[in-house]
């Protein structure tokens, strides 16, 4: 088996960080941790740092990343933790996260790279699953986008229609994933076809084939039909958070478009 270049990147960057003796733990998340990666996958590398060393680590992140290769692009962002998005001049991408103390989020699988104090033994995997309330909110968002799509259709705004149809498909992916992979529903469209059963995969592919200038309306109608079957089987703990009136109102609008 060929060792992917991502493993070399993780090794080189991690060794550079460890050499400074300021980190408590290093671990991977994302596609690599879920063992769904290939040669095109990004690297999601998390570094756990104590309060006293945190600012020092933040200042040296680019230096650590340069240990592997010349950097073509980088950007500092914040999503739960400070992050550096880094693209090397050979095309590989690493997302380096700085985690203060033990404030690490426990969603999804991890692969431990370095953990001398056994801090990550406390890590308890939380599935990427929606709560009943989140499912209700997601369905409300789908209904709201459908209303916007209806307006775009009435205006004959083809570009907005196609854009909104694709937005609807993103929300649909998360909702429809409840049917066969509820534990990872928050991953939405990511590896959706690989995770789906045969019947679900057939429905998804049919919708995807219609997401174009000529047939986007058919795609949106198919999304509603597919969700009808899902919603009909929602347990009571989810039903109480679902605004059926809004969903049915939006569905009626869409189905009325010729």
C-alpha positions in Angstrom: 0.0 0.0 0.0 1.4 3.4 -1.0 1.7 5.8 1.9 -0.1 9.0 1.1 1.8 12.3 1.1 -0.6 13.6 3.7 1.0 11.3 6.3 4.4 12.8 5.6 3.0 16.3 6.0 1.5 15.3 9.4 4.7 13.8 10.5 7.0 16.7 9.5 4.7 19.4 10.9 4.0 17.5 14.1 7.7 16.9 14.7 8.5 20.6 14.3 5.8 21.5 16.8 6.8 18.8 19.3 10.4 19.9 19.2 9.4 23.3 20.8 8.0 21.4 23.8 4.9 23.6 24.0 2.1 21.3 23.0 0.2 18.9 25.2 -1.3 16.8 22.4 -1.7 16.6 18.6 -4.5 14.7 16.8 -6.2 14.4 13.4 -9.9 14.8 12.6 -11.8 14.9 9.4 -11.6 12.5 6.5 -8.3 11.0 7.5 -9.6 10.2 11.0 -12.8 8.7 9.6 -10.6 6.6 7.2 -12.5 8.1 4.2 -9.4 9.9 2.8 -7.6 9.6 -0.5 -4.8 11.4 -2.2 -7.0 14.6 -2.6 -8.1 14.9 1.1 -7.3 17.9 3.2 -5.5 17.4 6.6 -7.3 18.6 9.7 -4.5 18.8 12.3 -5.4 19.9 15.9 -2.8 21.0 18.4 -3.7 21.2 22.1 -1.7 23.9 23.9 -1.7 25.2 27.5 -2.8 28.7 28.4 0.8 29.8 29.1 2.1 28.7 25.7 -0.9 29.5 23.6 0.1 32.9 22.2 3.6 31.6 21.4 2.1 28.8 19.4 -0.2 31.1 17.5 2.8 33.2 16.5 4.8 30.3 15.2 2.1 28.4 13.2 3.4 29.5 9.8 6.9 28.5 10.8 5.6 25.0 11.7 3.8 24.7 8.5 6.8 25.7 6.4 8.7 22.8 7.8 7.1 20.6 5.2 7.2 22.7 2.0 6.9 26.2 0.6 3.5 27.7 1.2 1.5 29.0 -1.8 -1.4 30.5 0.2 -2.5 30.8 3.8 -5.2 32.5 5.7 -6.1 32.9 9.4 -9.7 32.1 10.2 -11.7 31.3 13.3 -14.2 28.4 13.5 -14.6 27.2 17.1 -10.8 27.4 17.3 -8.2 29.6 15.6 -7.3 28.0 12.3 -4.7 28.4 9.6 -5.8 27.3 6.1 -2.6 26.5 4.3 -2.1 25.4 0.7 1.4 24.2 -0.3 3.0 24.8 -3.6 2.5 21.1 -4.5 -1.2 21.5 -4.0 -1.7 19.8 -0.6 -3.8 21.5 2.0 -3.6 21.4 5.7 -6.0 23.1 8.2 -4.1 23.7 11.5 -6.2 24.3 14.5 -5.0 25.7 17.8 -6.9 24.3 20.8 -6.5 26.0 24.2 -6.1 23.7 27.2 -8.8 20.9 27.2 -11.5 22.8 25.4 -11.5 20.4 22.5 -14.8 19.6 20.8 -15.5 15.9 20.8 -17.3 15.4 17.5 -16.3 12.6 15.3 -13.3 10.2 15.1 -9.8 11.2 16.0 -6.3 9.8 15.4 -3.9 10.6 18.1 -0.4 11.7 16.9 1.1 12.8 20.2 -0.3 12.6 23.7 2.3 12.0 26.4 0.0 13.1 29.2 -2.9 10.9 27.9 -5.2 13.9 27.8 -7.0 12.6 24.8 -8.0 9.5 26.8 -10.8 11.9 28.0 -12.1 12.2 24.4 -15.5 10.7 24.0 -16.7 10.6 20.4 -20.0 12.5 19.8 -21.7 11.5 16.6 -22.3 14.1 13.9 -26.0 13.7 14.6 -28.7 16.4 14.7 -30.8 16.9 17.8 -34.6 16.7 17.3 -34.7 20.5 17.6 -31.9 20.9 15.0 -33.8 18.7 12.6 -36.9 20.9 13.0 -34.8 24.0 12.4 -33.1 22.4 9.3 -36.5 21.6 7.8 -37.7 25.2 8.5 -34.6 26.4 6.6 -35.4 24.1 3.7 -39.0 25.4 3.6 -37.7 29.0 3.7 -35.3 28.4 0.8 -38.2 26.8 -1.1 -40.2 30.0 -0.7 -37.2 32.0 -2.0 -36.9 29.6 -4.9 -40.7 30.0 -5.7 -40.2 33.8 -5.9 -37.2 33.4 -8.2 -39.2 31.1 -10.5 -42.1 33.6 -10.7 -39.6 36.3 -11.7 -38.1 34.0 -14.3 -34.7 34.6 -12.7 -33.0 31.5 -14.0 -29.6 32.2 -12.3 -31.3 32.6 -8.9 -33.4 29.5 -9.4 -30.4 27.4 -10.1 -28.5 28.8 -7.2 -31.3 28.3 -4.8 -32.0 24.8 -6.1 -28.4 23.9 -5.2 -28.8 25.5 -1.8 -31.9 23.4 -1.3 -30.0 20.3 -2.3 -27.4 21.0 0.4 -30.0 21.1 3.1 -31.8 18.2 1.5 -28.6 16.2 1.8 -28.4 16.6 5.6 -32.1 15.8 6.0 -32.2 12.9 3.7 -29.1 11.4 5.3 -31.3 10.9 8.4 -32.8 8.0 6.5 -29.7 5.9 6.3 -26.8 7.6 8.2 -28.4 9.6 11.0 -25.2 9.4 13.1 -23.3 11.5 10.5 -26.2 13.7 9.2 -24.3 16.9 10.0 -21.7 15.9 7.3 -24.4 16.7 4.8 -23.3 16.0 1.2 -19.9 14.8 2.2 -19.5 11.2 1.0 -23.2 11.0 0.8 -23.4 8.5 -2.1 -20.8 6.2 -0.5 -22.8 6.1 2.7 -26.3 5.7 1.2 -28.1 2.4 0.6 -29.1 1.4 -3.0 -32.5 3.0 -3.0 -31.4 6.2 -1.4 -28.5 6.5 -3.8 -30.8 6.1 -6.8 -33.0 9.0 -5.5 -30.0 11.2 -4.9 -28.5 10.6 -8.3 -31.8 11.3 -10.0 -32.1 14.7 -8.3 -28.4 15.5 -9.1 -29.0 14.8 -12.8 -31.8 17.4 -12.8 -29.9 20.2 -11.1 -29.4 22.2 -14.3 -30.9 25.1 -16.2 -33.7 23.2 -17.8 -34.8 20.8 -15.1 -34.0 22.4 -11.7 -37.8 22.6 -10.9 -38.1 18.9 -11.3 -35.2 18.4 -8.9 -36.8 20.6 -6.3 -40.1 18.8 -6.6 -38.3 15.5 -6.2 -36.6 16.7 -3.0 -40.0 17.4 -1.5 -41.4 14.0 -2.5 -38.3 12.3 -1.0 -38.6 14.3 2.2 -42.3 13.4 2.5 -41.4 9.8 2.9 -38.8 10.7 5.5 -41.0 13.1 7.5 -43.9 10.6 7.6 -41.7 8.3 9.7 -40.3 10.9 12.1 -40.7 9.8 15.8 -42.6 12.0 18.2 -39.5 13.4 19.7 -38.8 15.1 16.3 -42.3 15.8 15.3 -42.8 18.3 18.1 -40.1 20.5 16.6 -41.4 20.3 13.0 -43.4 23.2 11.6 -45.6 21.1 9.3 -47.8 24.1 8.3 -44.8 25.9 7.0 -43.4 22.9 5.2 -46.7 22.0 3.6 -47.2 25.7 2.6 -43.8 25.7 0.9 -44.4 22.4 -0.8 -47.8 23.6 -2.2 -46.0 26.7 -3.7 -43.4 24.5 -5.4 -45.8 22.0 -6.7 -48.0 24.8 -8.2 -45.2 26.0 -10.4 -45.6 24.8 -14.0 
